[in-house]
Amino acid sequence: MVQPDGSRIGNPAGSNTGIEAFIAGMPKAELHVHHVGSASPRVVADLAARHAGRSKVPTDPEALAEYFTFTDFAHFIEVYLSVVDLIRDAEDVRALTYGVAEDMARQNIRYAELTITPYSSVRRGIPEVAFMEAIEDARLRAEKDLGVVLRWCFDIPGEAGLESAEVTARLATELAPEGLVSFGLGGPEIGVPRPQFKPYFDRARAAGLRSVPHAGETTGPETVWDAIRLLGAERIGHGTQAVKDPALLDHLGEHRIALEVCPTSNIATRAVERIEDHPIKQMVDAGLLVTVNSDDPPMFGTDLNTEYAVAARLLDLDEAGVAALARNAVEASFLDQAGKARLTGEIDAHLAGWRR
C-alpha cells in the first residue's frame, strides 16, 4: 500500500526476510478481520462482474488497487459499503466466506474470529435464515477442507443507527449460528456515540456473547472508556488513541483488556499519519495485551503475515518476540482452553524448530 508520502507499507523498508519466512510458517490466530473487507480482489471483481451495471466497483482486479485508495475514514466507509452492495444472495455469502478461509489457510492462520455485519446483508434482501446457513456451511467446509477454525462476531454498523443495533441484537440472540462467539460495534466513531448502544450490548452479553467493540480509532480515549464502562468491552478494536490517557493504559493493563491492533489499516484510513508514528510500541511498553490483525486486508493491500512483519519492524522483534505476539492473540481469543493450548503448542513448536 502507498502512503501519502509515497512510501510503501506492504513491503516494510528494512524488513528481515528471515523474520518474514518465520512469520509465513508460523501458526496464527486473528481476532480483528472483517468478512466483506476480506474478500480478495478476484472475488470482488467476480461479484462486480456478476452484478455489472448495478455497481461502480471495478470488474478488473488490478483496478481495485486504485479504487481501494482512501482519502479519509469516511471515504473508506463509502467504498466498503459499495463492496457490501455486491453481496446480493446466499450463494454470494457462501462463496465470499469460503474464499476468505482459503486466503487464511495460505497464511497458516489456524483460527480466526471473523467480524460479520448481518444487518447489511439482510436489509439488502438476503433472507435471515439463508444468510445464517450460508456462513455456517462455509465455516464447516473450511474447518474440514482447510483446517481453518472460524468463529463469528456479529457487529452493529454504527453509521446505520439504532435500527441496525436492534436487528443485529435480535439476530445474535434469537437466530444465532453455532459459530457465533461475540458482539461488536463498527463503522465511524465520530458522531456515533457509544452510550446509545448499551442496551443492545446488555442483551448480547446476557445471551453469553463476548463484547468486542471498536473504539479509540478515530476519536480519543473517552470512546475507549465508554466501550469498557458501558459496553463491557473485553477487547478493544483498534484502541489507537488509548496511549493518550495514562489512567486508561493502567486500566487496560490491569484488567488484561486486549487491543486488536491493525497498523496498516490505521495508515490507510488516516487514523495515524505515518507508520513510524503508530503507537503500537507505546502500547507494548505499557504492558498491554497487544494483538496484531489485518482488519480489511485486500482493501488495505496487506495480509496478516505483512502485519506481523510491520509490527516486528516497529517493535524491533526477533523470532521469539514475534512468537510472543502470536501467543497474545491466542490468549485474547475466545477459543476454549484445549484449543488455546493446542494452538500455543503449535506456535512454540514452530519457534523451537526454527532455532534448531
N, C-alpha and C positions, 0 to 999 in steps of 0.2 A: 504494500500500500504506500502511496506517495503522501508525505506530509506537506503542510503548507510551505515549508522551506525547501521542498524539492527532494529531501532525503527519503529513504525507504525504510519502513518498519519491517516488512515481511522477511527481509534477509538482514538481520541485525549487523551493523557495522562492527567489525572486530570479533564476530562470533567464533566460537571454538567448534570446529567440525567434529572433534571428539565428543564434546558435550552434546552436539546435535544428534550424533549417532546413538549416544546413550539414551537421550530423550526418546528418539524414534522407537527404540526397542523396549522402552520401559512400560510396564502395565500401568494404566492410569484410570482415575475416576474424574468425571467432570460434573460440576454442580450448577453452573450457570451457562446454559446454552439454550437458545430459543428454537422452537420447532420449525416454523416457517423461515426464520432467519438462518437456518442451517441448510436450506435447500441449495444443492450445488448449482453452478451455472448451467450445467446440462439439464438438470431437472427444471429449473426456472425457464430456460429457453424453450424446452419441450412444452411446458404448460402455456407459455406465451403464444407459441405457435398453435396449440390446440384451441386457444381462445382468441385467435387473431381477429383484429378489428374491434375487440372489446377491451383492449388494454394498451397502455403506452409502454409497457415493459418490452425491451428489445427481444427479438427472437434469435439473435446471434449471441452465443455465449461470450465472444470476445467483446462485444459492445456493452455487455453488462458491467465490465470493469469501470467504464466511464459513467454509466448510469448509477453505479454504487459509489460515487464520489460525492460526499456530503458537505454542504456549506455550514450547517449547524445541526443541533439536535432536532429542531422542528422539521428540517428538510429530511433528516434520516427517517423520522416517523412517517412523513409523507410517502417516501419511497417504499418503506417497509409495508405500509398499507396497500400500496399498489401491487406488491407481490402477494399479499394476503388475498387480494381480489381474484387472483388466478386459481385459488382453491375453490372449485365450484361443486364438487361432488365427492362421495365417499371414496371412490377409486383414486381421485387426486390425493386425498388424505393418506390413503394406504400406500401409494407409490412414494409420496414425499417422505413419509415416516421410515419406510424400509430403506430408502436411499440414504437418509441421514445415518441410519445404523451401519450401512455399508461403508460410508466415509469414516465413521468412528472406528470400525474394525481395522481399517487400513492404518490407523494411528495407534493401534494397540490400546484403545480405550475399552476397558472391560466393563465399566459401569457408568451410567450417566442418568442424571435427573433432568429430563428434558422439559423445559417450560412450554406449556401449550396454552393457547388462548381460545378456548372453545366458543366463547361468545362471538368472536369474529367470523367463525365458520357457520354457526347455526343461524345467525342473523342474516347470512347470505343465502340461506335456504337449504343447507345440508341438514337432514333430519337428525335430531339429537342422538337417538339410538344408533343410527347408522354411523355417525361420527365416532361414538364410543367403540363400536365394533371394529371400525377401521383401524384405529390406533392400537387396539388390543391385538388384532390379527397381526399387525406389523410387529408389535412387541414380542409376541410369542415366536413368530418366524425368525426374528433377529436373534433371539436367545438360542434357538435350536440350530439355525444355519450358521451363525456368525460368532456365537459365544459372547455377544454383547447383551448385557443386562440393562434394560431400560426401565425407568420409573418416571412417573409424571408429576409435574407441578402445574396445577391449573391457576392461571393468573388473571386478575382483573385488568383490562386495558383502561388505565385511569382516564385517558382522554375521552372515553365514551360515557363517563359519568356513572351515576348510581344505578341506572338501569342495567348496565353491564355487570355491576357488582352483584346485583340481585340474581341475575341469570347465572353468573359464574358460581355463586354460593349455592344456588339450588342444584345445579348440575353436579357440583362437588360433593354435596351431602345427600342428594336423593338419587342420583344416577351415576355414582362414582364407579369408574372402571377399576378392575383389580389392581392395576399398576399405580394408582394414584396414592402419593405419599404426602404432598404438601400443597400449600395455598399461597399465592403470591400477588404482587401488585406491580405492574409495569407501566410503560408509557411515560409521558413527560411528568416531571415533578413540579415545574413552575406553573402556578395557577391550579394545581391539583393537590390540595392539602391532604395529608394522611389521615387526620382525625375522622373525616367523614366515612371512612371505610371500616371503622372499628366494629360496628355490629356484624358485618359480614365475616370479618376475621374471627370474631367471637363464635359465630355459628360453625365455621370450618374447624376451629380448634376444638370445640365441643364434640365434633364428629371424629376427632382423633387425627386431624391433619396438622402438619407442622407449618409454622409461619416463616415465610422467606420473602418479604417484600423488598423491592428496590428502594433505596434511599441514599441520600447524600451523593448522588451522581452529579447533578447539575444545580443542586441547592446546597445550603450549608448544613452544619452539624445538627441543627434543630430538627431537620427531617429525619435523621437517624434516631434522635431521641424519641420523636413521635412514633417511629416504627417499633422501637423497643417498648416504650411505656404504654402505648395504646393498641398496637397490633400484636404484641407478644413475640416480636421477631426473635427467632433462634439463629438465623443467619441474615446477613445484610447483603443484598445485591449491590455491588459496587462499593458504596461507602467511601468514595474518593475523598470527600470533604471532612471526614471524621478526624483527620490529623490536625484540624484547626482548633480542636477542643480537647485539652489535656484531660479534663474530667471524663469526657466520653471515651477517650482511649483507655483510661483506667478501668472504666466500667466494662468495655468490650473485652479487655484482657482478663479481668477478674471473673467474668461470667462465661468465658470461652465462647462468645458470640462471634462466629466466623465471618470473615469478609470474603465475598466472592469477587475477586479482583480480575478485571479484564483490561489489560494495559492498552492493546491496540484499539479496542473499541473506544476507550476514553479519548484517544487522539482523533479517531475518525469522526466522532460526534462533537469534537471541540470541547469536551468536558475538561480536558487537560491540553495545554497548548503544545508542549513538546514532550517526546518520550523521556527525555532526560529530566523533565520536571515531575514525572509521575511519582506519587507519594508512596509507592509500594515499600521502599526502603524504610521510610519513617514508620510504616505500619509494622514491619518486621522488627525494627529496632525497639518498638514499643512493646514487643512481646505478644502481638496479636496472632490469632489463628488465621493465617492468610492462605487462601486457596487461589489457584491460577485457573482461568477459564477463558473461553473464546467468544462467548456472547452470541454473535451472529456471524460466524466465521467467513462464509463466502462473500457476504456483503462488505466485510472489512478486509478482504484479501489476506486472511490468516487461517490458522487452524490451531488446535491445542498444542501440537508439537512446537509450532512457532512461538506461541505464547510462553511456553516454558523456556525456550531459548532467549526470548526477550527478558524474562524475569531473571534468568541465570546471568545475563549481562548486567542488568541493573543492580543485582544483588552480589555480583562477583562470586558466584557459586561454582563449586566443583560438583562431581557426580554425587557425592554424599549429600551435599546441600540440595541438589535437585530432587533426590530421592526423599529427603525430608519434606520438601514442599508437596510431593505426591502423597506422602503419608498424611499430611494435613487434610487433603481432600477426602481421604478415606475416613479419617476421624470425624470430619464435619458432615459426612454423608448420613443418610437415613437408612443405610444398609443395616441388616441385623448383625449381631456380634459375630456370628460364624462367618458371614460374608466379609465383614471388615477384617477378621483375622486371616481369611484366605487371601484377600487382595493385598493386604500388608505383607504377607509372606511372599507373594509373587514379586512385589517391589524389592524386598530385602534380598531375595534370591537373584534378581537381576543385578543388583548392585554387587553382591558377592561374586557373581560370575564375571562381571566386568573387571573386577580388581584382580582376578587370577591371571 
